[in-house]
Structures are given as structure tokens and as C-alpha cells.
Amino acid sequence: MSSHISRRDFLARAATIMAAMPRVAPGSHGASDPLSLRIGVANLGSSPPDGHDMGLTLGVEEATHAAEMFGGSIELVPIADKNFPGALSAVVGDSDYARCVALARAADAAGLPFLNVASSADALRGAGCRRTMFHVAPSDAMYRDARSAANVEGQSLAWHPSLVRFGADTLNKRFLARFNRPMTSEAWTAWLGVKILWESSLRARSAEPAQLMDYLTRDTTQFDGHKGVPLSFRPWDRQLRQPLYVSADSRVIEVPSDTSREGSRDLLDRLGVRKSDTSCRIAS
Amino acid sequence: MSDRIVRRGWLHLLVALSTAPALSAQRSGLAFVSNELSQDVTVIDLASNTVVAAIPVGGRARGIQAAPDGRRVYVATSDDKPQREGAGDAIVAIDVASRKIVGRFRIGSDPEQFGITPDGTRIYASNEDGGTATAIDTRNGSHLATLVVGIEPEGVAISPDGRWAVVTSETSNSLSVIDTRANKVVDNLLVDLRPRAAVFTPDGTRVFVTAEIGGTLTVIDGRTHQTLKTISLERGEGKPVGVVVSPDGKRVYVANGRAGTISVIDAASYQELGTIIVGGRPWGIAIARDGRRIYTANGLSNTVSVVDASLNKVIATIKCGQRPWGVALVR
């Protein structure tokens, strides 16, 4: 799981590549620059900025901080539906269902991983699933199961600004200090989408779409989203396993309630569509 | 001036003569426990395993370390005002003999953990909300360096020769290596998910890094800073936080916070030898200089567990302040 990319290694590698390859134009990337991560984002820059945009922004700022340590760069590239500029590493979608479907199709055709960070539609995980589409946002089925498990009438959420445990307080504080707004579910999923892509590129030592996809689909691949358990993509529908929260009567209930003992993947798979029930037909 | 010193010396002698148990306490040592919620430090007499003092420190107390000469205990406090250094953000110096606060050093925003160089002159602390590590001189509190490390820096360890300081960063899953001669970050490594604490072996050849969400212990070469091995703890469900190495270098003890256990690992074969059940949410862990006792600060049960290292069993449980975080031992 752990790997070693020192700045020294990166610079040495970069120097070798620079000597061997023609200079790459600023802002573009190719096989020659493994850690130039360019993420295509639709509907970027709403005015005023929403949680989605803020989450993406914090994700990029934190990845940029990490790039100071490991070298490389990350940038968000505004895209229009279907018209992708060249040299993208991945695409991130917003909450609009129709746009998600269109973007996922276009990303698939371009061989790019598509991270759905906002739409909870079950259809995107079911009949409409794709090998190249990864769902960071929880599904409607997961939210339903969380409400049922919490056994209360309340709102089910991917994140809550009052969360404290597992380093959630430090993330909530960082977000609040940066934007003077509490971190919402949509901000968290957008932030995590960028974090997942950046970490994948660091660990895979590549920002190439095929390498990222390969890393995202490995059984050993997992991520930390400040929820106290490792988060990983289900192989049968590419849904990110994660604990959820149900907000009711000024309480926030975590589901599952105790992930400290049991195998956390099995426990998390109680939320959402199981392998035996999926209508997604991607051969993993 | 000299008159005052003489008089104070007499006072010390009188106190020592009049309190025989205090003498035995000095022989067996003291444990200083930082309490995050009650914002104080509990002092435990290890001869009797009883609490002998509680010292308010005026901030959320987390990282705690004894100076190499055992005369002072330092504790990191923070005031929880994010991204900004406030009055509660400090390294507080406690005089062991008098149990009084004798210094309060600025060390940047939100200091969490720190390491002390073997000569006792420098402290390197992680600034959790600042993405930096700060170095100060313990003799006068002067600022030496602020270095950019990863996001949400946490654990700090210093090599036995004082040459390297390593800092873990929880969000960026990284370990930064600081050359203490130049006060520069010379290397950054990716480690497993949510690295919490780091410790050097007594001979300085290896560093052990816990990863709470990864459920692993990563072994890093202490000189070349290459990753040697990643050990899965309790099949990845261990939730490791604090870590110590026995003084003979043969055992590694890992506090598994949420599992409420200590994992015992053979430092040569990297095999997990056993698990010791301790109190709720042990984070901080310390080992006696003779290697015979291990102490954990149990944040959820507000206790310290005393473990006999030959029996691998808890032999005493001591109530301390609210939400204990770390333990430092003084002879």
C-alpha cells in the first residue's frame, strides 16, 4: 500500500524526461509529465459559488499543497458537455442527472474516468452504470438504508458540519476558515472526489486516465475521507462504500453505528445495493 | 540571589525528609498525563499508581514529552481557534520537582505533537491546522524555523542521534523528513491512510509509523528513508494511533485507539505476537526505561492502563482527568 515518491526522485525523473523529450507546452500534459493532473469539470464557477465549487476548490488547494512536497500539479479545467479539451486525466460531474448521463457517456468514449460527486440517482449505479463511472456521492438506496437503520425520521447525509470524530472536526474547521461557510454534503463529496483523483495519481505515479482507472478499481485501493473507516469502490457498481449520517431532532446519528470491530467493508455494504441485487452489468 | 537559592535548597531537603513516600516515588518515577478536555496534566506516582497532582495548563492538552534529563515535562496546548495562533497555542514547560509551570513557549498555531532533540535544546512540533512544523529553542523559547509539511500534521519523532525529525500528516498521508542541521524538509514519503504517530528504534535504524485508517504499521529505513515494509494490524481493523519501541529494540507496542487494545509486534520478524485489552480509546502510549511497564492514556474511559510487559496484561487502572491524550514518564 505504501509507496515512496520523494521530491528528489521526482526531480530526477523530471530532469531525465526533460532531457529526452521535447518541452511540453505549459498547461498541457502527456505521458511525459506523470503528475500533471487535469480534471475536467462541468458547470464550474456558479455565482455565488455553491458547496460543490467550494469543495472542489479546497480539494485543489490541498492537492496543490501536497504538490509542493511531491512535485507535480493539479488544475480544474472547465468543460462543456461532450467537448473535452485534450490532455484531461479525469472528469468530475455535478448534481444534474441529465448532464451526468451525457458527461459519463462522453468520458467513457474518451477513455476517461468519470467521478460522480453529486448525483444520488440509483439509475446511474444500476442499468446506467459504466466501467469508467465512479460514484463518490452516496446513492438514494444508501440514503434509504441509512434512514431505516437509524430508525428515525430525518435527513440522511453524506456529511454534516457538526461532525467531530475521526478528524472530521479538523476538516470542518479548515472548510469554515477557508469559506466562512459550514461544510455541506455536496462540498464534502466534491472535496473527496478531487482528493481521490490526486491520491490515485500520486500512488499510481501517473495522471494517465488508464493508470488512474486501474488504480481506482484495484481491490486494495482505499481512501480516507475523515469518516473513520477506509473508503473503497464496490466492484459491482463502482459505488464508494462509506458511512452516512442521519440528522434528526438536533442529533446526528452515524450509520453504521460501530465500525470498530467488524470487517468494515462488509458492514458498509449493508448500505445500498448489494452485489446479488445489482442490475449493473460491468464485468470487473 | 544566592541566598534565595540556598534557602530553596533547604526547603527541598525539608520536603524530601518529611515525605518518605515521595522518595520512593522518585525511585519509581512519575507519569504525566495530558487531558484534552479538562485542560490539565495529571501526575501519577508510579510506585503506588496513585494520582498526586493535577496541573491546569490553560488549553486543550495533547502531545506530552519529558525532557531527556527528566527535569521538565513539556505539553502542547491549543485554543481551537482555527488557522490562527492564539494565546492558548503553546508548549507549556512544567518543572518536575515543583510541578509548576515554568515556561510557556509560542510554537505556531494549534500544536499537537512534538519531539525533543536528545540534547534537550530543541522542540519540533506539528501545527495541525497550519500544515507546518515549528522548531523552537527550549532554553529561551526562540523561534528557529517554520517548515511546510503535509496537510493536518500530527505525529513527530526525532532520531536518537538528533539528526532527523519526522512529521506525519493525516490528510495528505505523508511523512516529511526534516534535516535538523539545516532545518529543512529533505524528503517526503507517502505512507498509509491517516498516519498518526512515528517512533525511531533506539538504534535509529528504523522508524515505525502508524496509519489509523489503513490499519497498518509502516516500517521505514531510519537513514535512507525508504519504506521497508507495511504490517497489517488486526487484519487492517486495528485503528493504530500511538506507538513505542521497547528500550531493547525487540518489541513494538501500538495503541489501537478505537479497538481499545495494544498490539505487540516483534520488531525483527514484524509478526504480531498478541493483543492486550486496555481502556477505551487508548491514544498515547509510553514505556518505562526498563521496558517492564507500558502505559496508555485512554481517552474514552478517562483512565491510564498500566501493563506488565512480561505478562502482557493490565495490572492497574488509574483514573485521571477528562479525555486523557498522552503519557510522559519521568524517573
Interface residues (C-beta under 8 A of the other chain):
Chain A: M1 S2 S3 H4 I5 S6 R7 R8 E62 H65 A66 E68 M69 F70 G167 T170 L171 K173 R174 L176 A177 K195 E199 L202 R203 Q222 F223 D224 H226 G228 V229 P230 S260 R261 E262 G263 S264
Chain B: P82 Q83 E128 D129 G131 V148 V149 G150 I151 E152 E170 T171 S172 N173 S174 S176 V185 D187 N188 L189 L190 V191 D192 L193 R194 I213 G214 G215 T216 T218 H225 Q226 T227 T230 R235 G236 E237 K239 R258 A259
